[in-house]
Amino acid sequence: MDIKVDSSKTYQEIMGFGGAFTEAAAYTLSQVSPDKRQEVIESNFDQEQGLGYTIGRIHIHSCEFALENYNYVEDNDVDL
């Protein structure tokens, strides 16, 4: 079976690529030297030498990678 790609047709727009920012990752980065921290940031976001991430996601509630439980959303917030 052959797969043919017609680059003249598009079906959806890609906003970008990225990853999640967790409290545990931020805490870990805060524990390393500024040089290593910069190296990690560049390896993720640099368009030439890194992954070229353009977006990131953060939690509005604590998750399994949080240092404690928290919530940025008011209970019963219907406007969220």
RAGICOR-V369746 format. One record per pair of residues at least 6 apart in sequence whose C-alpha atoms are under 8 Angstrom apart, sorted by sequence separation. I is the first residue (numbers start at 0). J is the second residue. D is the distance in whole Angstrom. If there is no record, write none. Layout:
BEGIN
i->I j->J d->D
i->I j->J d->D
END
This chain:
BEGIN
i->42 j->48 d->7
i->43 j->49 d->5
i->44 j->50 d->6
i->45 j->51 d->5
i->46 j->52 d->8
i->61 j->67 d->7
i->62 j->68 d->8
i->29 j->36 d->8
i->41 j->48 d->8
i->42 j->49 d->4
i->43 j->50 d->5
i->44 j->51 d->5
i->45 j->52 d->7
i->61 j->68 d->5
i->72 j->79 d->8
i->28 j->36 d->6
i->41 j->49 d->6
i->42 j->50 d->6
i->43 j->51 d->6
i->44 j->52 d->5
i->60 j->68 d->8
i->61 j->69 d->5
i->42 j->51 d->8
i->43 j->52 d->6
i->44 j->53 d->7
i->60 j->69 d->6
i->61 j->70 d->6
i->60 j->70 d->4
i->59 j->70 d->6
i->60 j->71 d->6
i->59 j->71 d->5
i->60 j->72 d->8
i->59 j->72 d->7
i->18 j->52 d->8
i->16 j->51 d->8
i->17 j->52 d->5
i->20 j->55 d->7
i->16 j->52 d->5
i->17 j->53 d->6
i->18 j->54 d->7
i->19 j->55 d->6
i->20 j->56 d->6
i->21 j->57 d->7
i->15 j->52 d->7
i->16 j->53 d->6
i->17 j->54 d->5
i->18 j->55 d->5
i->19 j->56 d->5
i->20 j->57 d->5
i->21 j->58 d->7
i->15 j->53 d->6
i->16 j->54 d->6
i->17 j->55 d->5
i->18 j->56 d->6
i->19 j->57 d->6
i->20 j->58 d->8
i->15 j->54 d->6
i->16 j->55 d->8
i->17 j->56 d->8
i->23 j->64 d->5
i->22 j->64 d->6
i->23 j->65 d->6
i->21 j->64 d->6
i->22 j->65 d->5
i->23 j->66 d->7
i->21 j->65 d->7
i->22 j->66 d->7
END
